[in-house]
Amino acid sequence: MDATAKFWEKVADRYAKQPVADEQSYQTKLAKTREYLTPDSTVLEFGCGTGTTAITHAPYVKHIHAIDIADNMLQYGREKAAKANVSNISFEQATIEEFQAPASSFDMVLGLSILHLLRDPQTAINKVFTLLKPGGVFVSSTVCIDERQRYLKYILPIMKLLGKAPFVQSFKVADVERLLTQAGFTIDHHWLPGKGTVVFLIAKKPL
Ligand SMILES: C[S@@+](CC[C@H](N)C(=O)[O-])C[C@H]1O[C@@H](n2cnc3c(N)ncnc32)[C@H](O)[C@@H]1O
């Protein structure tokens, strides 16, 4: 198994028990995302973790395809969806890099707390652009350690060597915006919740 999958499989039980770090910001992101959803929406979420966000949005859309690299994260998602009587989410073990679907398949793609974890975020964002229908949106929430937590740039690689942290990009907010605009997106909504180390962006694929 690939080292990234191994890391996330190892932390899945702990991750599943953790409460949302900033509940108020999380609720604001959910509400803003919902403004872009309709009962006909077909959604892809990559790096869906234990499925909390997908399960929350499911009653407002047609279908959500939720993918994650870690099979045990998905197992939590499947169990939580069944408990919530949600039947319009399909969970699949896949990375965003290897995921296959025809171009223009989705009205929305969700990538929450994930872009900073990818080795090649530009390729992933380009792929998201292709997967979206014209007029579709990419909703992302991305940690930018190069804004206010620059010390993490030095600590995280050591923690990674010890198996205590995943690979993390040293993003500034402007870096994430540039990756999106380089892929062809226009930024429709920009929000810096909390202390400004996370950027929440809704990027639109032009019609
Ligand atoms: C920080 S968690 C975020 C989970 C969820 N999106 C949330 O906001 O709580 C990152 C998730 O991405 C998954 N992941 C990491 N690299 C991935 C990749 N290349 N493709 C798909 N999923 C990935 C991990 O297994 C983990 O569940």
The ligand as an ORCA input file, in Angstrom:
! r2SCAN-3c Opt
* xyz 0 1
  C      -7.585     16.118      6.354
  S      -8.614     14.799      5.822
  C     -10.055     15.700      5.295
  C     -11.292     14.860      5.305
  C     -12.579     15.613      4.980
  N     -12.564     16.161      3.643
  C     -12.805     16.693      5.999
  O     -12.859     17.873      5.613
  O     -12.924     16.359      7.186
  C      -7.895     14.362      4.286
  C      -8.559     13.138      3.653
  O      -8.062     12.998      2.331
  C      -7.723     11.642      2.069
  N      -6.685     11.681      1.027
  C      -5.374     11.992      1.150
  N      -4.779     12.019     -0.048
  C      -5.734     11.715     -0.965
  C      -5.764     11.604     -2.386
  N      -4.649     11.792     -3.107
  N      -6.926     11.307     -3.008
  C      -8.061     11.094     -2.279
  N      -8.103     11.176     -0.933
  C      -6.958     11.495     -0.285
  C      -7.322     11.084      3.420
  O      -7.493      9.691      3.497
  C      -8.269     11.828      4.361
  O      -9.467     11.132      4.543
*
